[in-house]
Amino acid sequence: MAIRKIRVDGDEVLEKVCRPIEHVTPRIRILAKDMLETMYDAYGVGLAAPQVGILRRMCVIDVTGENPYIMINPVITETSGEQTGDEGCLSIPGKVGTVTRPDHVKVTYYDLDMKEHELEAEGLLARACCHEIEHLDGILYKTHVNGPLRNVSDSVGEFEEIDEE
């Protein structure tokens, strides 16, 4: 496994739509492990393949530090409710912004054995799913921010939790 370089805002790869994964190859398995290691090393809760320069439809999410999801070709099939809170992104380091997202989502995705799963997520996990899946379509969270992006250091104490992808 290896820690990969995280691409930052301004890198064209973050604005591109990713291609579906048809088959899980050894390279895809290595990519998944590297993405988890990179996400944990950066203290994130999610990471999408384009953030490490790979234009494939895969993301990893772990909001607890104990239950990682590796999602291949994820699709949000249902949303409900609403939550508004501060959100960050490993590709926009040091910044946060207030974003409104669904409070509940259903996501279908494939695992590394290409077995289909459906995840019902709420709260932070729902937010992370929305955030990461949008990366696969070249969308950064800053397009949804209500008001300006703020420096993390300026925001400490203003809210309980920073969702730093």
C-alpha positions in Angstrom: 0.0 0.0 0.0 1.1 3.6 -0.6 0.0 7.0 0.3 -1.0 8.9 -2.9 -0.8 12.6 -3.6 -4.1 14.3 -3.1 -5.0 16.6 -6.0 -6.1 20.1 -4.9 -8.7 22.6 -6.2 -7.5 23.9 -9.6 -6.3 20.5 -10.8 -8.3 19.7 -14.0 -8.8 16.1 -13.0 -11.2 17.2 -10.2 -13.5 18.7 -12.8 -13.9 15.6 -15.0 -16.5 12.8 -15.0 -15.1 9.4 -14.1 -15.5 6.2 -16.1 -17.3 3.2 -14.6 -15.3 0.2 -13.4 -16.3 -2.9 -15.4 -14.0 -5.4 -13.7 -12.0 -5.4 -10.5 -8.4 -5.9 -11.5 -5.4 -6.2 -9.2 -4.7 -2.5 -10.0 -8.2 -1.6 -8.7 -7.6 -3.5 -5.5 -4.3 -1.8 -5.0 -6.0 1.6 -5.7 -8.7 0.9 -3.1 -6.1 0.0 -0.4 -4.0 3.1 -1.3 -7.1 5.3 -1.2 -8.0 4.1 2.3 -4.4 4.6 3.5 -4.3 8.0 2.0 -7.6 9.0 3.5 -6.6 7.8 7.0 -3.2 9.5 6.7 -4.9 12.8 5.9 -7.5 12.4 8.7 -10.4 12.4 6.2 -13.7 10.5 6.3 -13.9 10.0 2.5 -11.8 10.0 -0.7 -12.8 9.7 -4.3 -10.5 8.3 -7.0 -10.2 11.5 -9.0 -8.7 13.1 -5.8 -5.7 10.9 -6.3 -5.7 11.5 -10.1 -7.6 8.4 -11.2 -10.7 9.0 -13.3 -12.6 5.8 -12.3 -16.0 5.6 -10.4 -14.7 4.5 -7.0 -14.7 6.1 -3.5 -13.9 5.1 0.0 -15.7 6.3 3.1 -15.2 5.7 6.8 -16.9 8.2 9.2 -16.1 6.1 12.3 -12.6 5.0 11.7 -13.8 1.4 12.1 -16.2 0.7 9.2 -14.7 1.5 5.8 -16.8 1.3 2.7 -15.2 0.8 -0.7 -17.8 1.8 -3.3 -17.4 1.0 -6.9 -19.8 2.7 -9.4 -21.9 4.1 -6.5 -25.3 5.7 -7.3 -27.6 7.6 -5.0 -31.1 6.1 -5.6 -33.1 7.9 -3.0 -32.8 11.0 -0.7 -34.9 12.5 2.0 -34.7 15.1 4.7 -32.3 17.9 5.0 -29.2 18.7 7.1 -27.1 21.9 7.1 -23.6 21.9 8.4 -20.0 22.7 7.9 -18.2 20.6 5.3 -14.6 20.4 4.2 -12.6 18.5 1.5 -9.1 17.1 1.4 -8.9 18.7 -2.1 -9.6 22.1 -0.6 -7.3 22.0 2.4 -7.8 24.3 5.3 -11.2 25.5 4.2 -14.8 24.8 5.3 -18.2 26.0 4.2 -21.8 25.6 5.2 -23.6 23.1 2.9 -27.2 21.7 2.9 -27.4 18.0 2.0 -30.0 15.2 2.3 -30.1 13.8 5.8 -30.9 10.3 4.5 -29.7 8.6 1.3 -29.9 5.2 -0.3 -26.8 4.2 -2.3 -26.3 1.2 -4.5 -22.7 0.2 -5.2 -20.4 -2.7 -5.9 -17.7 -4.0 -3.6 -14.3 -5.4 -4.6 -15.9 -8.7 -5.6 -18.4 -6.9 -7.8 -21.2 -7.9 -5.5 -24.0 -5.3 -5.4 -24.9 -3.6 -2.1 -27.5 -1.1 -0.9 -26.5 1.3 1.9 -29.0 3.4 3.8 -27.1 6.3 5.4 -28.1 9.1 7.7 -26.3 12.2 9.1 -22.5 12.4 8.5 -22.5 9.1 6.5 -25.2 10.5 4.2 -23.3 13.7 3.8 -20.0 11.9 3.0 -21.8 9.7 0.4 -23.2 12.8 -1.4 -19.9 14.5 -1.2 -17.8 11.6 -2.6 -20.2 10.6 -5.3 -20.3 14.2 -6.6 -16.5 14.0 -6.9 -17.0 11.2 -9.5 -19.0 13.7 -11.6 -16.4 16.4 -11.3 -18.4 18.4 -8.7 -16.6 20.0 -5.7 -18.6 20.8 -2.5 -17.7 24.5 -2.9 -20.5 24.8 -5.6 -23.0 24.1 -2.8 -21.6 26.4 -0.1 -24.0 28.9 1.5 -21.8 32.0 2.0 -18.1 32.1 1.7 -15.5 29.4 2.4 -13.8 30.0 5.7 -10.4 29.0 7.1 -10.6 26.1 9.4 -8.6 28.0 12.0 -11.1 30.8 11.9 -14.0 28.4 12.4 -12.8 26.3 15.3 -15.3 26.6 18.1 -18.1 27.8 15.9 -19.4 24.3 15.3 -19.1 20.9 16.8 -17.9 18.8 13.9 -15.9 19.4 10.8 -16.7 17.0 8.0 -13.3 17.0 6.4 -13.9 14.5 3.7 
